[in-house]
Amino acid sequence: MTERPDRRRAARIPERCRVAFRAIREGARDAKTTAAQTLNLSASGLCLVAPSRLERDQHLALELSLEGRKDPVVAVGRVVWCDEDGGSYRVGICFTWLREEDRRALEVISEYVRDRL
């Protein structure tokens, strides 16, 4: 596993949440949805554990289940980095789009992270 410089735009917390993702590819239909878990979370992105390698700059449709929220946060994210980690992959993702009603959820995440730091 490679150590990376910290270029985060927002504070992150080590938060384990369920997340489902699928690759967004032009012209592709019925992309497989993969269940995963976050390692950390912030208002600008997350790190998750994936069972297979994801390509840098690949776009993903994400559904993030946050504790205390009835509906998942729906977002699109871009893979910033992907490192192998003992048979699975740690993947850094930055949010590039959020459903309008989920923008408030990011404010809540940001406040939650700030309060826990």
Phi and psi restraints in degrees (range 20) as a CNS / XPLOR table:
assign (resid 1 and name C) (resid 2 and name N)
       (resid 2 and name CA) (resid 2 and name C) 1.0 -93.6 20.0 2
assign (resid 2 and name N) (resid 2 and name CA)
       (resid 2 and name C) (resid 3 and name N) 1.0 135.6 20.0 2
assign (resid 2 and name C) (resid 3 and name N)
       (resid 3 and name CA) (resid 3 and name C) 1.0 -79.0 20.0 2
assign (resid 3 and name N) (resid 3 and name CA)
       (resid 3 and name C) (resid 4 and name N) 1.0 136.2 20.0 2
assign (resid 3 and name C) (resid 4 and name N)
       (resid 4 and name CA) (resid 4 and name C) 1.0 -118.3 20.0 2
assign (resid 4 and name N) (resid 4 and name CA)
       (resid 4 and name C) (resid 5 and name N) 1.0 150.2 20.0 2
assign (resid 4 and name C) (resid 5 and name N)
       (resid 5 and name CA) (resid 5 and name C) 1.0 -66.4 20.0 2
assign (resid 5 and name N) (resid 5 and name CA)
       (resid 5 and name C) (resid 6 and name N) 1.0 145.6 20.0 2
assign (resid 5 and name C) (resid 6 and name N)
       (resid 6 and name CA) (resid 6 and name C) 1.0 -82.3 20.0 2
assign (resid 6 and name N) (resid 6 and name CA)
       (resid 6 and name C) (resid 7 and name N) 1.0 111.3 20.0 2
assign (resid 6 and name C) (resid 7 and name N)
       (resid 7 and name CA) (resid 7 and name C) 1.0 -117.1 20.0 2
assign (resid 7 and name N) (resid 7 and name CA)
       (resid 7 and name C) (resid 8 and name N) 1.0 24.6 20.0 2
assign (resid 7 and name C) (resid 8 and name N)
       (resid 8 and name CA) (resid 8 and name C) 1.0 -66.8 20.0 2
assign (resid 8 and name N) (resid 8 and name CA)
       (resid 8 and name C) (resid 9 and name N) 1.0 140.0 20.0 2
assign (resid 8 and name C) (resid 9 and name N)
       (resid 9 and name CA) (resid 9 and name C) 1.0 -88.5 20.0 2
assign (resid 9 and name N) (resid 9 and name CA)
       (resid 9 and name C) (resid 10 and name N) 1.0 -17.5 20.0 2
assign (resid 9 and name C) (resid 10 and name N)
       (resid 10 and name CA) (resid 10 and name C) 1.0 -139.5 20.0 2
assign (resid 10 and name N) (resid 10 and name CA)
       (resid 10 and name C) (resid 11 and name N) 1.0 152.3 20.0 2
assign (resid 10 and name C) (resid 11 and name N)
       (resid 11 and name CA) (resid 11 and name C) 1.0 -64.0 20.0 2
assign (resid 11 and name N) (resid 11 and name CA)
       (resid 11 and name C) (resid 12 and name N) 1.0 143.4 20.0 2
assign (resid 11 and name C) (resid 12 and name N)
       (resid 12 and name CA) (resid 12 and name C) 1.0 -119.4 20.0 2
assign (resid 12 and name N) (resid 12 and name CA)
       (resid 12 and name C) (resid 13 and name N) 1.0 154.1 20.0 2
assign (resid 12 and name C) (resid 13 and name N)
       (resid 13 and name CA) (resid 13 and name C) 1.0 -124.1 20.0 2
assign (resid 13 and name N) (resid 13 and name CA)
       (resid 13 and name C) (resid 14 and name N) 1.0 150.0 20.0 2
assign (resid 13 and name C) (resid 14 and name N)
       (resid 14 and name CA) (resid 14 and name C) 1.0 -75.1 20.0 2
assign (resid 14 and name N) (resid 14 and name CA)
       (resid 14 and name C) (resid 15 and name N) 1.0 90.7 20.0 2
assign (resid 14 and name C) (resid 15 and name N)
       (resid 15 and name CA) (resid 15 and name C) 1.0 -120.8 20.0 2
assign (resid 15 and name N) (resid 15 and name CA)
       (resid 15 and name C) (resid 16 and name N) 1.0 125.6 20.0 2
assign (resid 15 and name C) (resid 16 and name N)
       (resid 16 and name CA) (resid 16 and name C) 1.0 -96.0 20.0 2
assign (resid 16 and name N) (resid 16 and name CA)
       (resid 16 and name C) (resid 17 and name N) 1.0 113.7 20.0 2
assign (resid 16 and name C) (resid 17 and name N)
       (resid 17 and name CA) (resid 17 and name C) 1.0 -132.5 20.0 2
assign (resid 17 and name N) (resid 17 and name CA)
       (resid 17 and name C) (resid 18 and name N) 1.0 150.8 20.0 2
assign (resid 17 and name C) (resid 18 and name N)
       (resid 18 and name CA) (resid 18 and name C) 1.0 -75.3 20.0 2
assign (resid 18 and name N) (resid 18 and name CA)
       (resid 18 and name C) (resid 19 and name N) 1.0 140.3 20.0 2
assign (resid 18 and name C) (resid 19 and name N)
       (resid 19 and name CA) (resid 19 and name C) 1.0 -142.2 20.0 2
assign (resid 19 and name N) (resid 19 and name CA)
       (resid 19 and name C) (resid 20 and name N) 1.0 137.9 20.0 2
assign (resid 19 and name C) (resid 20 and name N)
       (resid 20 and name CA) (resid 20 and name C) 1.0 -113.0 20.0 2
assign (resid 20 and name N) (resid 20 and name CA)
       (resid 20 and name C) (resid 21 and name N) 1.0 137.9 20.0 2
assign (resid 20 and name C) (resid 21 and name N)
       (resid 21 and name CA) (resid 21 and name C) 1.0 -140.2 20.0 2
assign (resid 21 and name N) (resid 21 and name CA)
       (resid 21 and name C) (resid 22 and name N) 1.0 156.5 20.0 2
assign (resid 21 and name C) (resid 22 and name N)
       (resid 22 and name CA) (resid 22 and name C) 1.0 -145.7 20.0 2
assign (resid 22 and name N) (resid 22 and name CA)
       (resid 22 and name C) (resid 23 and name N) 1.0 148.1 20.0 2
assign (resid 22 and name C) (resid 23 and name N)
       (resid 23 and name CA) (resid 23 and name C) 1.0 -70.5 20.0 2
assign (resid 23 and name N) (resid 23 and name CA)
       (resid 23 and name C) (resid 24 and name N) 1.0 142.4 20.0 2
assign (resid 23 and name C) (resid 24 and name N)
       (resid 24 and name CA) (resid 24 and name C) 1.0 -105.3 20.0 2
assign (resid 24 and name N) (resid 24 and name CA)
       (resid 24 and name C) (resid 25 and name N) 1.0 114.9 20.0 2
assign (resid 24 and name C) (resid 25 and name N)
       (resid 25 and name CA) (resid 25 and name C) 1.0 -129.3 20.0 2
assign (resid 25 and name N) (resid 25 and name CA)
       (resid 25 and name C) (resid 26 and name N) 1.0 136.6 20.0 2
assign (resid 25 and name C) (resid 26 and name N)
       (resid 26 and name CA) (resid 26 and name C) 1.0 -60.2 20.0 2
assign (resid 26 and name N) (resid 26 and name CA)
       (resid 26 and name C) (resid 27 and name N) 1.0 129.0 20.0 2
assign (resid 26 and name C) (resid 27 and name N)
       (resid 27 and name CA) (resid 27 and name C) 1.0 80.7 20.0 2
assign (resid 27 and name N) (resid 27 and name CA)
       (resid 27 and name C) (resid 28 and name N) 1.0 -8.7 20.0 2
assign (resid 27 and name C) (resid 28 and name N)
       (resid 28 and name CA) (resid 28 and name C) 1.0 -84.4 20.0 2
assign (resid 28 and name N) (resid 28 and name CA)
       (resid 28 and name C) (resid 29 and name N) 1.0 142.3 20.0 2
assign (resid 28 and name C) (resid 29 and name N)
       (resid 29 and name CA) (resid 29 and name C) 1.0 -125.4 20.0 2
assign (resid 29 and name N) (resid 29 and name CA)
       (resid 29 and name C) (resid 30 and name N) 1.0 154.5 20.0 2
assign (resid 29 and name C) (resid 30 and name N)
       (resid 30 and name CA) (resid 30 and name C) 1.0 54.7 20.0 2
assign (resid 30 and name N) (resid 30 and name CA)
       (resid 30 and name C) (resid 31 and name N) 1.0 44.1 20.0 2
assign (resid 30 and name C) (resid 31 and name N)
       (resid 31 and name CA) (resid 31 and name C) 1.0 -63.5 20.0 2
assign (resid 31 and name N) (resid 31 and name CA)
       (resid 31 and name C) (resid 32 and name N) 1.0 143.2 20.0 2
assign (resid 31 and name C) (resid 32 and name N)
       (resid 32 and name CA) (resid 32 and name C) 1.0 -68.2 20.0 2
assign (resid 32 and name N) (resid 32 and name CA)
       (resid 32 and name C) (resid 33 and name N) 1.0 133.7 20.0 2
assign (resid 32 and name C) (resid 33 and name N)
       (resid 33 and name CA) (resid 33 and name C) 1.0 -91.9 20.0 2
assign (resid 33 and name N) (resid 33 and name CA)
       (resid 33 and name C) (resid 34 and name N) 1.0 134.6 20.0 2
assign (resid 33 and name C) (resid 34 and name N)
       (resid 34 and name CA) (resid 34 and name C) 1.0 -115.0 20.0 2
assign (resid 34 and name N) (resid 34 and name CA)
       (resid 34 and name C) (resid 35 and name N) 1.0 133.7 20.0 2
assign (resid 34 and name C) (resid 35 and name N)
       (resid 35 and name CA) (resid 35 and name C) 1.0 -88.0 20.0 2
assign (resid 35 and name N) (resid 35 and name CA)
       (resid 35 and name C) (resid 36 and name N) 1.0 139.9 20.0 2
assign (resid 35 and name C) (resid 36 and name N)
       (resid 36 and name CA) (resid 36 and name C) 1.0 -149.2 20.0 2
assign (resid 36 and name N) (resid 36 and name CA)
       (resid 36 and name C) (resid 37 and name N) 1.0 -176.6 20.0 2
assign (resid 36 and name C) (resid 37 and name N)
       (resid 37 and name CA) (resid 37 and name C) 1.0 -136.7 20.0 2
assign (resid 37 and name N) (resid 37 and name CA)
       (resid 37 and name C) (resid 38 and name N) 1.0 140.6 20.0 2
assign (resid 37 and name C) (resid 38 and name N)
       (resid 38 and name CA) (resid 38 and name C) 1.0 -76.2 20.0 2
assign (resid 38 and name N) (resid 38 and name CA)
       (resid 38 and name C) (resid 39 and name N) 1.0 154.2 20.0 2
assign (resid 38 and name C) (resid 39 and name N)
       (resid 39 and name CA) (resid 39 and name C) 1.0 -102.1 20.0 2
assign (resid 39 and name N) (resid 39 and name CA)
       (resid 39 and name C) (resid 40 and name N) 1.0 -35.3 20.0 2
assign (resid 39 and name C) (resid 40 and name N)
       (resid 40 and name CA) (resid 40 and name C) 1.0 -152.0 20.0 2
assign (resid 40 and name N) (resid 40 and name CA)
       (resid 40 and name C) (resid 41 and name N) 1.0 167.3 20.0 2
assign (resid 40 and name C) (resid 41 and name N)
       (resid 41 and name CA) (resid 41 and name C) 1.0 -150.2 20.0 2
assign (resid 41 and name N) (resid 41 and name CA)
       (resid 41 and name C) (resid 42 and name N) 1.0 143.9 20.0 2
assign (resid 41 and name C) (resid 42 and name N)
       (resid 42 and name CA) (resid 42 and name C) 1.0 -148.9 20.0 2
assign (resid 42 and name N) (resid 42 and name CA)
       (resid 42 and name C) (resid 43 and name N) 1.0 179.3 20.0 2
assign (resid 42 and name C) (resid 43 and name N)
       (resid 43 and name CA) (resid 43 and name C) 1.0 -73.4 20.0 2
assign (resid 43 and name N) (resid 43 and name CA)
       (resid 43 and name C) (resid 44 and name N) 1.0 -14.0 20.0 2
assign (resid 43 and name C) (resid 44 and name N)
       (resid 44 and name CA) (resid 44 and name C) 1.0 -108.0 20.0 2
assign (resid 44 and name N) (resid 44 and name CA)
       (resid 44 and name C) (resid 45 and name N) 1.0 -10.8 20.0 2
assign (resid 44 and name C) (resid 45 and name N)
       (resid 45 and name CA) (resid 45 and name C) 1.0 174.0 20.0 2
assign (resid 45 and name N) (resid 45 and name CA)
       (resid 45 and name C) (resid 46 and name N) 1.0 -165.9 20.0 2
assign (resid 45 and name C) (resid 46 and name N)
       (resid 46 and name CA) (resid 46 and name C) 1.0 -156.9 20.0 2
assign (resid 46 and name N) (resid 46 and name CA)
       (resid 46 and name C) (resid 47 and name N) 1.0 166.7 20.0 2
assign (resid 46 and name C) (resid 47 and name N)
       (resid 47 and name CA) (resid 47 and name C) 1.0 -120.3 20.0 2
assign (resid 47 and name N) (resid 47 and name CA)
       (resid 47 and name C) (resid 48 and name N) 1.0 132.5 20.0 2
assign (resid 47 and name C) (resid 48 and name N)
       (resid 48 and name CA) (resid 48 and name C) 1.0 -130.5 20.0 2
assign (resid 48 and name N) (resid 48 and name CA)
       (resid 48 and name C) (resid 49 and name N) 1.0 166.1 20.0 2
assign (resid 48 and name C) (resid 49 and name N)
       (resid 49 and name CA) (resid 49 and name C) 1.0 -104.4 20.0 2
assign (resid 49 and name N) (resid 49 and name CA)
       (resid 49 and name C) (resid 50 and name N) 1.0 121.6 20.0 2
assign (resid 49 and name C) (resid 50 and name N)
       (resid 50 and name CA) (resid 50 and name C) 1.0 -114.7 20.0 2
assign (resid 50 and name N) (resid 50 and name CA)
       (resid 50 and name C) (resid 51 and name N) 1.0 150.8 20.0 2
assign (resid 50 and name C) (resid 51 and name N)
       (resid 51 and name CA) (resid 51 and name C) 1.0 -77.2 20.0 2
assign (resid 51 and name N) (resid 51 and name CA)
       (resid 51 and name C) (resid 52 and name N) 1.0 -15.9 20.0 2
assign (resid 51 and name C) (resid 52 and name N)
       (resid 52 and name CA) (resid 52 and name C) 1.0 -140.8 20.0 2
assign (resid 52 and name N) (resid 52 and name CA)
       (resid 52 and name C) (resid 53 and name N) 1.0 163.1 20.0 2
assign (resid 52 and name C) (resid 53 and name N)
       (resid 53 and name CA) (resid 53 and name C) 1.0 -65.2 20.0 2
assign (resid 53 and name N) (resid 53 and name CA)
       (resid 53 and name C) (resid 54 and name N) 1.0 138.8 20.0 2
assign (resid 53 and name C) (resid 54 and name N)
       (resid 54 and name CA) (resid 54 and name C) 1.0 -114.3 20.0 2
assign (resid 54 and name N) (resid 54 and name CA)
       (resid 54 and name C) (resid 55 and name N) 1.0 141.7 20.0 2
assign (resid 54 and name C) (resid 55 and name N)
       (resid 55 and name CA) (resid 55 and name C) 1.0 -81.2 20.0 2
assign (resid 55 and name N) (resid 55 and name CA)
       (resid 55 and name C) (resid 56 and name N) 1.0 140.1 20.0 2
assign (resid 55 and name C) (resid 56 and name N)
       (resid 56 and name CA) (resid 56 and name C) 1.0 -57.6 20.0 2
assign (resid 56 and name N) (resid 56 and name CA)
       (resid 56 and name C) (resid 57 and name N) 1.0 139.6 20.0 2
assign (resid 56 and name C) (resid 57 and name N)
       (resid 57 and name CA) (resid 57 and name C) 1.0 73.8 20.0 2
assign (resid 57 and name N) (resid 57 and name CA)
       (resid 57 and name C) (resid 58 and name N) 1.0 1.0 20.0 2
assign (resid 57 and name C) (resid 58 and name N)
       (resid 58 and name CA) (resid 58 and name C) 1.0 -69.0 20.0 2
assign (resid 58 and name N) (resid 58 and name CA)
       (resid 58 and name C) (resid 59 and name N) 1.0 141.4 20.0 2
assign (resid 58 and name C) (resid 59 and name N)
       (resid 59 and name CA) (resid 59 and name C) 1.0 -99.1 20.0 2
assign (resid 59 and name N) (resid 59 and name CA)
       (resid 59 and name C) (resid 60 and name N) 1.0 139.3 20.0 2
assign (resid 59 and name C) (resid 60 and name N)
       (resid 60 and name CA) (resid 60 and name C) 1.0 -125.6 20.0 2
assign (resid 60 and name N) (resid 60 and name CA)
       (resid 60 and name C) (resid 61 and name N) 1.0 141.3 20.0 2
assign (resid 60 and name C) (resid 61 and name N)
       (resid 61 and name CA) (resid 61 and name C) 1.0 -87.2 20.0 2
assign (resid 61 and name N) (resid 61 and name CA)
       (resid 61 and name C) (resid 62 and name N) 1.0 129.9 20.0 2
assign (resid 61 and name C) (resid 62 and name N)
       (resid 62 and name CA) (resid 62 and name C) 1.0 -123.0 20.0 2
assign (resid 62 and name N) (resid 62 and name CA)
       (resid 62 and name C) (resid 63 and name N) 1.0 142.8 20.0 2
assign (resid 62 and name C) (resid 63 and name N)
       (resid 63 and name CA) (resid 63 and name C) 1.0 -128.3 20.0 2
assign (resid 63 and name N) (resid 63 and name CA)
       (resid 63 and name C) (resid 64 and name N) 1.0 111.6 20.0 2
assign (resid 63 and name C) (resid 64 and name N)
       (resid 64 and name CA) (resid 64 and name C) 1.0 -106.3 20.0 2
assign (resid 64 and name N) (resid 64 and name CA)
       (resid 64 and name C) (resid 65 and name N) 1.0 121.5 20.0 2
assign (resid 64 and name C) (resid 65 and name N)
       (resid 65 and name CA) (resid 65 and name C) 1.0 -93.1 20.0 2
assign (resid 65 and name N) (resid 65 and name CA)
       (resid 65 and name C) (resid 66 and name N) 1.0 111.2 20.0 2
assign (resid 65 and name C) (resid 66 and name N)
       (resid 66 and name CA) (resid 66 and name C) 1.0 -101.8 20.0 2
assign (resid 66 and name N) (resid 66 and name CA)
       (resid 66 and name C) (resid 67 and name N) 1.0 138.2 20.0 2
assign (resid 66 and name C) (resid 67 and name N)
       (resid 67 and name CA) (resid 67 and name C) 1.0 -58.3 20.0 2
assign (resid 67 and name N) (resid 67 and name CA)
       (resid 67 and name C) (resid 68 and name N) 1.0 132.7 20.0 2
assign (resid 67 and name C) (resid 68 and name N)
       (resid 68 and name CA) (resid 68 and name C) 1.0 90.1 20.0 2
assign (resid 68 and name N) (resid 68 and name CA)
       (resid 68 and name C) (resid 69 and name N) 1.0 -6.9 20.0 2
assign (resid 68 and name C) (resid 69 and name N)
       (resid 69 and name CA) (resid 69 and name C) 1.0 -108.5 20.0 2
assign (resid 69 and name N) (resid 69 and name CA)
       (resid 69 and name C) (resid 70 and name N) 1.0 133.1 20.0 2
assign (resid 69 and name C) (resid 70 and name N)
       (resid 70 and name CA) (resid 70 and name C) 1.0 -68.6 20.0 2
assign (resid 70 and name N) (resid 70 and name CA)
       (resid 70 and name C) (resid 71 and name N) 1.0 -46.8 20.0 2
assign (resid 70 and name C) (resid 71 and name N)
       (resid 71 and name CA) (resid 71 and name C) 1.0 -103.0 20.0 2
assign (resid 71 and name N) (resid 71 and name CA)
       (resid 71 and name C) (resid 72 and name N) 1.0 148.9 20.0 2
assign (resid 71 and name C) (resid 72 and name N)
       (resid 72 and name CA) (resid 72 and name C) 1.0 -71.3 20.0 2
assign (resid 72 and name N) (resid 72 and name CA)
       (resid 72 and name C) (resid 73 and name N) 1.0 155.8 20.0 2
assign (resid 72 and name C) (resid 73 and name N)
       (resid 73 and name CA) (resid 73 and name C) 1.0 -79.3 20.0 2
assign (resid 73 and name N) (resid 73 and name CA)
       (resid 73 and name C) (resid 74 and name N) 1.0 126.4 20.0 2
assign (resid 73 and name C) (resid 74 and name N)
       (resid 74 and name CA) (resid 74 and name C) 1.0 -104.3 20.0 2
assign (resid 74 and name N) (resid 74 and name CA)
       (resid 74 and name C) (resid 75 and name N) 1.0 127.5 20.0 2
assign (resid 74 and name C) (resid 75 and name N)
       (resid 75 and name CA) (resid 75 and name C) 1.0 -149.2 20.0 2
assign (resid 75 and name N) (resid 75 and name CA)
       (resid 75 and name C) (resid 76 and name N) 1.0 166.7 20.0 2
assign (resid 75 and name C) (resid 76 and name N)
       (resid 76 and name CA) (resid 76 and name C) 1.0 -116.4 20.0 2
assign (resid 76 and name N) (resid 76 and name CA)
       (resid 76 and name C) (resid 77 and name N) 1.0 137.6 20.0 2
assign (resid 76 and name C) (resid 77 and name N)
       (resid 77 and name CA) (resid 77 and name C) 1.0 -133.8 20.0 2
assign (resid 77 and name N) (resid 77 and name CA)
       (resid 77 and name C) (resid 78 and name N) 1.0 159.4 20.0 2
assign (resid 77 and name C) (resid 78 and name N)
       (resid 78 and name CA) (resid 78 and name C) 1.0 -114.1 20.0 2
assign (resid 78 and name N) (resid 78 and name CA)
       (resid 78 and name C) (resid 79 and name N) 1.0 131.8 20.0 2
assign (resid 78 and name C) (resid 79 and name N)
       (resid 79 and name CA) (resid 79 and name C) 1.0 -69.3 20.0 2
assign (resid 79 and name N) (resid 79 and name CA)
       (resid 79 and name C) (resid 80 and name N) 1.0 122.3 20.0 2
assign (resid 79 and name C) (resid 80 and name N)
       (resid 80 and name CA) (resid 80 and name C) 1.0 -96.5 20.0 2
assign (resid 80 and name N) (resid 80 and name CA)
       (resid 80 and name C) (resid 81 and name N) 1.0 -36.4 20.0 2
assign (resid 80 and name C) (resid 81 and name N)
       (resid 81 and name CA) (resid 81 and name C) 1.0 -156.4 20.0 2
assign (resid 81 and name N) (resid 81 and name CA)
       (resid 81 and name C) (resid 82 and name N) 1.0 159.5 20.0 2
assign (resid 81 and name C) (resid 82 and name N)
       (resid 82 and name CA) (resid 82 and name C) 1.0 -149.3 20.0 2
assign (resid 82 and name N) (resid 82 and name CA)
       (resid 82 and name C) (resid 83 and name N) 1.0 120.5 20.0 2
assign (resid 82 and name C) (resid 83 and name N)
       (resid 83 and name CA) (resid 83 and name C) 1.0 -122.8 20.0 2
assign (resid 83 and name N) (resid 83 and name CA)
       (resid 83 and name C) (resid 84 and name N) 1.0 136.3 20.0 2
assign (resid 83 and name C) (resid 84 and name N)
       (resid 84 and name CA) (resid 84 and name C) 1.0 -68.4 20.0 2
assign (resid 84 and name N) (resid 84 and name CA)
       (resid 84 and name C) (resid 85 and name N) 1.0 142.5 20.0 2
assign (resid 84 and name C) (resid 85 and name N)
       (resid 85 and name CA) (resid 85 and name C) 1.0 -147.6 20.0 2
assign (resid 85 and name N) (resid 85 and name CA)
       (resid 85 and name C) (resid 86 and name N) 1.0 82.0 20.0 2
assign (resid 85 and name C) (resid 86 and name N)
       (resid 86 and name CA) (resid 86 and name C) 1.0 62.4 20.0 2
assign (resid 86 and name N) (resid 86 and name CA)
       (resid 86 and name C) (resid 87 and name N) 1.0 45.7 20.0 2
assign (resid 86 and name C) (resid 87 and name N)
       (resid 87 and name CA) (resid 87 and name C) 1.0 95.2 20.0 2
assign (resid 87 and name N) (resid 87 and name CA)
       (resid 87 and name C) (resid 88 and name N) 1.0 -10.6 20.0 2
assign (resid 87 and name C) (resid 88 and name N)
       (resid 88 and name CA) (resid 88 and name C) 1.0 -125.3 20.0 2
assign (resid 88 and name N) (resid 88 and name CA)
       (resid 88 and name C) (resid 89 and name N) 1.0 -174.0 20.0 2
assign (resid 88 and name C) (resid 89 and name N)
       (resid 89 and name CA) (resid 89 and name C) 1.0 -133.3 20.0 2
assign (resid 89 and name N) (resid 89 and name CA)
       (resid 89 and name C) (resid 90 and name N) 1.0 131.8 20.0 2
assign (resid 89 and name C) (resid 90 and name N)
       (resid 90 and name CA) (resid 90 and name C) 1.0 -88.5 20.0 2
assign (resid 90 and name N) (resid 90 and name CA)
       (resid 90 and name C) (resid 91 and name N) 1.0 129.9 20.0 2
assign (resid 90 and name C) (resid 91 and name N)
       (resid 91 and name CA) (resid 91 and name C) 1.0 -128.6 20.0 2
assign (resid 91 and name N) (resid 91 and name CA)
       (resid 91 and name C) (resid 92 and name N) 1.0 124.7 20.0 2
assign (resid 91 and name C) (resid 92 and name N)
       (resid 92 and name CA) (resid 92 and name C) 1.0 -92.5 20.0 2
assign (resid 92 and name N) (resid 92 and name CA)
       (resid 92 and name C) (resid 93 and name N) 1.0 128.5 20.0 2
assign (resid 92 and name C) (resid 93 and name N)
       (resid 93 and name CA) (resid 93 and name C) 1.0 -129.9 20.0 2
assign (resid 93 and name N) (resid 93 and name CA)
       (resid 93 and name C) (resid 94 and name N) 1.0 133.0 20.0 2
assign (resid 93 and name C) (resid 94 and name N)
       (resid 94 and name CA) (resid 94 and name C) 1.0 -106.6 20.0 2
assign (resid 94 and name N) (resid 94 and name CA)
       (resid 94 and name C) (resid 95 and name N) 1.0 139.8 20.0 2
assign (resid 94 and name C) (resid 95 and name N)
       (resid 95 and name CA) (resid 95 and name C) 1.0 -70.9 20.0 2
assign (resid 95 and name N) (resid 95 and name CA)
       (resid 95 and name C) (resid 96 and name N) 1.0 135.2 20.0 2
assign (resid 95 and name C) (resid 96 and name N)
       (resid 96 and name CA) (resid 96 and name C) 1.0 -116.6 20.0 2
assign (resid 96 and name N) (resid 96 and name CA)
       (resid 96 and name C) (resid 97 and name N) 1.0 -17.8 20.0 2
assign (resid 96 and name C) (resid 97 and name N)
       (resid 97 and name CA) (resid 97 and name C) 1.0 -157.2 20.0 2
assign (resid 97 and name N) (resid 97 and name CA)
       (resid 97 and name C) (resid 98 and name N) 1.0 141.7 20.0 2
assign (resid 97 and name C) (resid 98 and name N)
       (resid 98 and name CA) (resid 98 and name C) 1.0 -134.5 20.0 2
assign (resid 98 and name N) (resid 98 and name CA)
       (resid 98 and name C) (resid 99 and name N) 1.0 145.4 20.0 2
assign (resid 98 and name C) (resid 99 and name N)
       (resid 99 and name CA) (resid 99 and name C) 1.0 -59.0 20.0 2
assign (resid 99 and name N) (resid 99 and name CA)
       (resid 99 and name C) (resid 100 and name N) 1.0 140.7 20.0 2
assign (resid 99 and name C) (resid 100 and name N)
       (resid 100 and name CA) (resid 100 and name C) 1.0 -51.9 20.0 2
assign (resid 100 and name N) (resid 100 and name CA)
       (resid 100 and name C) (resid 101 and name N) 1.0 -44.0 20.0 2
assign (resid 100 and name C) (resid 101 and name N)
       (resid 101 and name CA) (resid 101 and name C) 1.0 -68.9 20.0 2
assign (resid 101 and name N) (resid 101 and name CA)
       (resid 101 and name C) (resid 102 and name N) 1.0 -15.6 20.0 2
assign (resid 101 and name C) (resid 102 and name N)
       (resid 102 and name CA) (resid 102 and name C) 1.0 -91.6 20.0 2
assign (resid 102 and name N) (resid 102 and name CA)
       (resid 102 and name C) (resid 103 and name N) 1.0 -9.8 20.0 2
assign (resid 102 and name C) (resid 103 and name N)
       (resid 103 and name CA) (resid 103 and name C) 1.0 -58.7 20.0 2
assign (resid 103 and name N) (resid 103 and name CA)
       (resid 103 and name C) (resid 104 and name N) 1.0 -37.4 20.0 2
assign (resid 103 and name C) (resid 104 and name N)
       (resid 104 and name CA) (resid 104 and name C) 1.0 -64.6 20.0 2
assign (resid 104 and name N) (resid 104 and name CA)
       (resid 104 and name C) (resid 105 and name N) 1.0 -34.8 20.0 2
assign (resid 104 and name C) (resid 105 and name N)
       (resid 105 and name CA) (resid 105 and name C) 1.0 -61.3 20.0 2
assign (resid 105 and name N) (resid 105 and name CA)
       (resid 105 and name C) (resid 106 and name N) 1.0 -37.1 20.0 2
assign (resid 105 and name C) (resid 106 and name N)
       (resid 106 and name CA) (resid 106 and name C) 1.0 -67.3 20.0 2
assign (resid 106 and name N) (resid 106 and name CA)
       (resid 106 and name C) (resid 107 and name N) 1.0 -35.9 20.0 2
assign (resid 106 and name C) (resid 107 and name N)
       (resid 107 and name CA) (resid 107 and name C) 1.0 -62.8 20.0 2
assign (resid 107 and name N) (resid 107 and name CA)
       (resid 107 and name C) (resid 108 and name N) 1.0 -40.5 20.0 2
assign (resid 107 and name C) (resid 108 and name N)
       (resid 108 and name CA) (resid 108 and name C) 1.0 -63.9 20.0 2
assign (resid 108 and name N) (resid 108 and name CA)
       (resid 108 and name C) (resid 109 and name N) 1.0 -43.4 20.0 2
assign (resid 108 and name C) (resid 109 and name N)
       (resid 109 and name CA) (resid 109 and name C) 1.0 -59.9 20.0 2
assign (resid 109 and name N) (resid 109 and name CA)
       (resid 109 and name C) (resid 110 and name N) 1.0 -46.2 20.0 2
assign (resid 109 and name C) (resid 110 and name N)
       (resid 110 and name CA) (resid 110 and name C) 1.0 -59.1 20.0 2
assign (resid 110 and name N) (resid 110 and name CA)
       (resid 110 and name C) (resid 111 and name N) 1.0 -45.4 20.0 2
assign (resid 110 and name C) (resid 111 and name N)
       (resid 111 and name CA) (resid 111 and name C) 1.0 -64.7 20.0 2
assign (resid 111 and name N) (resid 111 and name CA)
       (resid 111 and name C) (resid 112 and name N) 1.0 -41.0 20.0 2
assign (resid 111 and name C) (resid 112 and name N)
       (resid 112 and name CA) (resid 112 and name C) 1.0 -61.6 20.0 2
assign (resid 112 and name N) (resid 112 and name CA)
       (resid 112 and name C) (resid 113 and name N) 1.0 -46.4 20.0 2
assign (resid 112 and name C) (resid 113 and name N)
       (resid 113 and name CA) (resid 113 and name C) 1.0 -62.6 20.0 2
assign (resid 113 and name N) (resid 113 and name CA)
       (resid 113 and name C) (resid 114 and name N) 1.0 -46.8 20.0 2
assign (resid 113 and name C) (resid 114 and name N)
       (resid 114 and name CA) (resid 114 and name C) 1.0 -60.0 20.0 2
assign (resid 114 and name N) (resid 114 and name CA)
       (resid 114 and name C) (resid 115 and name N) 1.0 -41.6 20.0 2
assign (resid 114 and name C) (resid 115 and name N)
       (resid 115 and name CA) (resid 115 and name C) 1.0 -67.9 20.0 2
assign (resid 115 and name N) (resid 115 and name CA)
       (resid 115 and name C) (resid 116 and name N) 1.0 -31.0 20.0 2
assign (resid 115 and name C) (resid 116 and name N)
       (resid 116 and name CA) (resid 116 and name C) 1.0 -85.0 20.0 2
assign (resid 116 and name N) (resid 116 and name CA)
       (resid 116 and name C) (resid 117 and name N) 1.0 -15.3 20.0 2
